[in-house]
């Protein structure tokens, strides 16, 4: 085969492996070569054993059933808060250095049943919160890759793997995907099982995926779905141009001028191809949605991680300790009230956007910030994380500093496949060339 196999997208690579035109071992070797050359600067991996990965690839090549498996022989990166039986799960914390879980999270079982395998564990922010890991942005190492699924986004952007799995509590899939110039898809709540992961907030935590295209994200998500068929493997564009609601800003966050300009250019291009775009302003009842998410997230974080903090406060970061302390001060009444208010907003938002095929909004305020001490602002992800609605970001351009800019689309619960189809329609009209 001519060219570098690591440059193939997921769907094409799986197709060649299933047809016997490319071996999983050959493909994995190409991915590992990308790791060898880029990892010293990128630092996307928390744990990776090349010989183990090649042995798993050879085992996949030996399977008689590989022609029917949707992820046959596919090497995948997995965020290091997702337990794996045979690899360390260190969760971005010295407290868990060398820790090996007693079993696999449910999403790992789905991955393996589909024929894929975990090539390695990708870097996460500490316990999937805000304290950054070591990963750098593959477009410019002086800028953040976002978080907390930083390693997953960066590894896909650098073509070290065709796909990676992450988690999102507030903005931890959409934000790093936007900063690193890849597709990040957070399906609706429960579409991909979060059973067995290290939770920060069980109400808000969701599994998401990183890929190089919408088609790849659809195929990958369908193979991992908790209920087969709940996400369709082919991102079918709608038969007619979509109806889009353009949510330019949220009560708690606005885009910077460069991101706003990029969104306006995208909206104009889509409208010229027939998309019906209507500006949307949220009702006043949504003004405090960001505070609701924070109340739920930190209260549940304190419940989940409080015992760990009591034992290991001195080995946790100041930012995590402060968050858990704040969560511990949230009263039961305030927490229950926030959950009730969240349920009301889920119902109201579904009604507000029901006449549209998707909502168009920035994924982040702008390009990846300079420095490695922040993971960026997740505010444009908050609404969809709070409600559990599906959301996807696609790369659409570059900033003046040659850093990726993205566009986010979201839809009501249960419309994952329609959202993927709309995203594919938009992607075809907003071409973007990633890292090669």
C-alpha positions in Angstrom: 0.0 0.0 0.0 1.3 3.5 -0.9 1.5 6.2 1.7 1.4 6.2 5.5 -1.4 4.0 7.0 -1.6 6.3 10.0 -3.0 9.0 7.7 -6.1 6.9 7.1 -9.4 7.7 8.8 -11.1 5.2 11.1 -13.7 4.1 8.6 -11.2 3.6 5.8 -8.7 1.8 8.0 -11.3 -0.6 9.4 -12.6 -1.3 5.9 -9.1 -2.2 4.7 -8.5 -4.4 7.7 -11.8 -6.2 7.4 -11.1 -6.8 3.7 -7.6 -8.1 4.3 -5.9 -5.2 2.4 -4.2 -3.9 5.5 -3.2 -5.8 8.6 -3.9 -4.4 12.1 -0.2 -5.0 12.9 0.8 -2.8 9.9 -1.6 -0.1 10.9 -0.6 -0.2 14.5 3.1 0.0 13.6 2.3 3.1 11.6 0.5 4.7 14.6 3.4 3.8 16.9 5.8 5.4 14.5 3.8 8.6 14.8 4.0 8.2 18.6 7.8 7.7 18.4 8.4 10.9 16.5 5.7 13.2 18.1 5.4 12.0 21.7 8.5 13.6 23.2 7.1 17.0 22.4 3.4 16.2 22.6 3.2 14.1 25.8 -0.2 12.7 25.0 0.3 9.3 26.7 0.1 8.3 30.3 0.9 4.7 29.5 1.8 2.9 26.3 3.6 -0.4 25.7 4.4 -0.7 22.0 5.1 -4.5 22.2 1.8 -5.1 24.0 0.0 -3.1 21.3 1.6 -5.0 18.5 0.8 -8.4 20.2 -2.9 -7.3 20.4 -2.9 -6.2 16.8 -1.5 -9.6 15.7 -4.2 -11.3 17.8 -6.8 -9.3 16.0 -5.3 -10.3 12.6 -5.7 -13.9 13.6 -9.4 -13.7 14.3 -11.6 -15.5 11.8 -14.4 -13.1 12.6 -12.5 -9.9 11.8 -14.4 -9.3 8.6 -17.6 -8.8 10.5 -16.4 -6.7 13.5 -17.1 -3.0 13.2 -13.8 -2.0 14.9 -11.7 -4.9 13.6 -8.1 -4.5 14.7 -8.4 -0.8 15.5 -6.0 0.7 18.0 -7.7 3.3 20.3 -6.5 5.8 22.9 -8.4 5.7 26.2 -8.5 8.5 28.8 -6.7 7.5 31.9 -9.8 7.8 34.2 -11.4 4.9 32.5 -10.4 1.6 34.2 -8.6 -1.1 32.2 -7.9 -4.5 33.6 -4.4 -4.9 32.1 -3.1 -1.3 32.0 -2.5 1.2 34.8 -5.3 3.7 35.5 -3.5 6.5 37.2 -6.0 9.3 36.7 -3.5 12.1 36.4 -2.7 11.9 40.1 0.4 10.8 41.9 -2.0 9.2 44.4 -2.7 6.5 41.8 0.8 6.0 40.4 1.0 2.5 39.1 -2.6 1.6 40.1 -4.2 -1.2 38.1 -8.0 -1.6 38.3 -9.6 -4.9 39.0 -11.6 -4.9 35.8 -12.6 -3.0 32.7 -15.1 -0.2 32.5 -18.2 -1.1 30.4 -17.0 1.1 27.5 -13.8 -1.0 27.3 -15.8 -4.1 27.1 -17.9 -2.6 24.3 -14.7 -1.6 22.5 -13.2 -5.1 22.7 -16.4 -6.8 21.7 -16.4 -4.7 18.5 -12.9 -5.8 17.7 -10.9 -2.8 18.8 -8.2 -2.7 21.5 -6.7 -0.1 23.9 -3.4 0.9 22.4 -2.6 3.0 25.5 -3.9 5.3 28.1 -4.1 9.0 27.3 -3.3 11.9 29.6 -6.1 13.4 31.7 -6.2 16.4 34.0 -6.1 15.4 37.6 -9.1 13.2 38.3 -10.8 14.7 35.3 -11.0 18.1 36.8 -9.1 21.3 36.0 -5.5 20.8 37.1 -3.7 20.1 33.7 -1.7 17.1 32.7 1.5 17.2 30.7 0.0 17.2 27.2 0.7 20.1 24.8 -1.3 21.4 21.9 -0.1 19.6 18.7 -0.6 22.8 16.7 1.6 24.9 19.0 3.3 23.3 22.0 3.2 26.6 23.9 -0.6 26.5 24.0 -3.0 24.3 26.0 -4.6 21.3 24.3 -7.7 21.8 26.6 -8.9 19.3 29.1 -9.6 17.2 30.8 -9.4 14.7 27.9 -6.2 16.4 26.7 -4.2 13.4 25.7 -7.1 11.9 23.7 -7.7 15.0 21.6 -4.0 15.6 21.0 -3.3 11.9 20.1 -6.0 12.0 17.4 -4.9 15.4 16.1 -1.4 14.1 15.7 -2.6 10.9 13.9 -1.2 8.7 16.7 -4.5 6.8 16.8 -7.6 7.1 14.5 -9.9 7.5 17.5 -9.9 8.0 21.3 -12.3 7.9 24.1 -12.7 10.6 26.7 -15.2 11.8 29.3 -17.0 15.1 29.8 -18.4 16.6 33.0 -18.6 20.2 31.7 -16.4 20.7 28.6 -13.8 17.9 28.7 -14.6 16.4 25.2 -15.8 19.4 23.1 -13.2 21.9 24.4 -10.0 19.9 23.7 -11.4 18.7 20.4 -12.0 22.3 19.4 -8.5 23.4 20.6 -6.8 20.5 18.8 -8.7 20.7 15.5 -10.5 17.3 15.6 -14.1 16.2 15.8 -15.3 15.7 19.3 -18.7 14.0 19.8 -20.5 13.8 23.2 -23.5 11.6 22.6 -26.6 12.1 24.6 -26.6 10.9 28.2 -26.6 7.1 28.4 -25.8 6.5 24.7 -22.3 5.4 25.7 -22.1 3.7 29.1 -20.1 5.4 31.8 -20.4 2.4 34.1 -17.2 1.6 35.9 -15.4 4.9 35.3 -13.9 7.1 38.0 -16.8 9.5 38.4 -16.5 13.1 39.3 -20.2 13.9 39.0 -22.4 10.9 38.2 -25.3 13.1 37.1 -23.1 15.0 34.6 -20.3 12.6 33.5 -20.6 11.3 30.0 -18.4 9.3 27.6 -17.4 11.0 24.4 -15.2 10.3 21.4 -12.5 12.0 19.3 -12.0 11.3 15.6 -10.8 13.0 12.4 -14.2 13.2 10.7 -17.9 13.1 11.5 -18.2 9.8 9.6 -15.6 8.3 11.8 -17.2 9.6 15.0 -20.6 8.1 13.9 -19.1 4.7 13.1 -17.0 4.6 16.3 -19.9 5.7 18.5 -22.3 3.2 17.0 -19.9 0.4 17.7 -19.5 1.5 21.4 -23.2 2.3 22.0 -24.8 0.8 25.1 -27.9 -0.2 23.0 -27.0 -1.4 19.5 -28.7 0.8 16.9 -29.2 3.8 19.2 -26.5 5.6 17.2 -26.5 4.9 13.5 -23.0 4.0 12.1 -23.4 6.2 9.0 -23.8 9.9 9.4 -26.5 10.5 6.8 -26.8 14.2 5.8 -30.4 15.4 5.8 -32.3 15.2 2.5 -32.9 18.9 2.7 -30.7 21.7 4.0 -31.0 21.8 7.8 -32.9 24.3 10.0 -30.3 25.7 12.5 -30.8 27.9 15.5 -27.8 30.2 16.0 -27.0 30.7 19.6 -24.3 33.3 19.4 -23.6 33.7 23.2 -24.9 32.4 26.5 -25.8 34.5 29.6 -22.5 33.5 31.2 -20.1 33.6 28.3 -19.4 35.3 24.9 -17.0 34.4 22.1 -13.9 36.5 21.4 -14.0 38.6 18.2 -12.0 35.9 16.2 -14.3 33.1 17.2 -17.4 35.3 16.6 -16.1 36.1 13.1 -15.5 32.5 12.3 -19.0 31.6 13.4 -20.4 34.3 11.2 -18.5 33.1 8.3 -19.7 29.5 8.9 -23.3 30.6 9.2 -23.0 32.6 5.9 -21.5 29.6 4.0 -24.2 27.3 5.3 -27.0 29.7 4.5 -25.7 30.1 0.9 -26.1 26.4 0.5 -29.7 26.5 1.7 -29.5 26.1 5.5 -32.3 28.0 7.3 -30.5 29.9 10.1 -32.4 31.7 12.8 -30.8 33.6 15.7 -31.8 32.2 19.1 -31.9 33.8 22.5 -32.5 31.6 25.5 -35.4 32.5 27.9 -34.4 34.2 31.1 -34.9 31.0 33.1 -31.5 29.8 31.7 -29.5 32.7 33.2 -28.3 30.6 36.1 -27.7 27.3 34.3 -23.9 27.6 34.8 -24.4 27.9 38.6 -26.7 24.9 38.6 -24.0 22.8 36.9 -21.4 24.0 39.3 -23.6 23.2 42.3 -24.3 19.7 41.1 -20.8 19.0 39.9 -19.0 20.1 43.0 -21.5 18.6 45.4 -21.2 15.3 43.7 -17.4 15.7 43.4 -17.2 16.1 47.1 -19.3 13.0 47.7 -17.3 10.9 45.2 -13.9 12.1 46.1 -14.3 13.3 49.7 -12.9 10.1 51.3 -9.9 10.3 49.0 -9.4 13.9 49.9 -9.6 13.1 53.6 -6.7 10.6 53.1 -4.6 12.4 50.5 -5.3 16.1 50.7 -1.6 16.9 50.7 -1.1 15.0 47.4 -4.0 16.7 45.6 -3.7 20.0 43.7 -4.8 23.2 45.3 -7.4 23.7 42.6 -9.0 20.2 43.2 -8.9 20.7 47.0 -10.7 24.0 46.6 -13.4 22.5 44.4 -14.0 19.6 46.8 -14.1 22.0 49.7 -16.7 24.1 47.9 -18.7 21.1 47.1 -18.7 19.9 50.7 -20.3 23.2 51.7 -23.3 22.8 49.4 -26.3 21.8 51.5 -28.5 18.9 50.7 -31.4 21.3 50.1 -29.4 23.3 47.6 -28.2 20.2 45.8 -31.8 18.7 45.6 -33.0 22.1 44.4 -30.4 22.3 41.7 -31.3 18.8 40.5 -35.0 19.8 40.3 -34.1 23.0 38.4 -32.0 21.0 36.0 -34.9 18.7 35.2 -37.1 21.7 34.5 -34.5 23.1 32.1 -34.1 19.8 30.3 -37.8 19.9 29.5 -37.9 23.6 28.7 -34.8 23.5 26.4 -36.2 20.6 24.4 -39.3 22.7 23.7 -37.2 25.8 22.8 -35.2 24.0 20.1 -37.6 21.3 18.9 -38.4 23.1 15.6 -34.7 23.1 14.6 -32.6 20.2 13.3 -29.7 21.5 15.5 -28.4 24.4 17.4 -25.3 26.2 16.1 -22.9 27.7 18.7 -19.2 28.2 19.5 -17.6 25.3 21.3 -15.2 27.5 23.2 -14.6 31.3 23.4 -11.7 31.3 21.0 -8.5 29.5 20.0 -6.5 27.6 22.6 -5.0 30.0 25.2 -1.3 30.3 25.5 0.4 28.5 28.4 0.0 25.1 30.0 -1.4 26.1 33.4 -5.0 26.3 32.2 -7.4 24.0 30.2 -9.5 26.8 28.9 -13.0 28.0 29.5 -15.8 25.3 29.2 -18.7 27.8 29.3 -20.0 27.1 25.8 -20.3 23.4 26.7 -22.2 23.9 30.0 -25.7 24.0 28.6 -25.3 20.6 26.8 -23.5 19.0 29.7 -26.1 20.1 32.2 -29.0 18.8 30.1 -27.2 15.7 28.8 -28.1 16.7 25.2 -25.8 15.4 22.4 -23.2 17.9 21.1 -20.5 17.7 18.5 -17.7 20.1 17.5 -16.1 20.2 14.0 -13.0 22.2 13.1 -13.8 25.0 10.7 -10.7 27.2 10.4 -7.5 28.7 11.9 -6.9 31.7 14.0 -4.4 34.4 13.2 -1.9 32.4 15.2 -2.6 29.2 13.1 -4.6 27.5 15.9 -7.8 25.6 15.2 -11.2 27.2 15.6 -14.3 25.0 15.9 -18.1 25.1 15.5 -20.4 23.3 17.9 -23.8 21.7 17.0 -26.2 20.3 19.6 -29.7 18.7 19.6 -32.3 17.4 22.0 -31.9 14.1 23.8 -32.5 11.1 21.5 -31.5 12.9 18.3 -27.8 11.7 18.2 -28.0 10.3 14.7 -29.8 13.3 13.3 -27.2 15.6 14.9 -24.4 13.5 13.3 -26.1 13.8 9.9 -26.4 17.6 10.2 -22.8 17.8 11.3 -21.8 15.8 8.2 -23.8 18.2 6.0 -22.0 21.1 7.6 -18.6 19.5 7.5 -18.9 18.9 3.7 -19.4 22.7 3.3 -16.7 23.8 5.7 -13.6 22.0 4.7 -10.7 21.8 7.1 -7.3 20.3 6.7 -5.8 18.9 9.9 -2.2 18.0 10.8 -0.6 15.5 8.4 
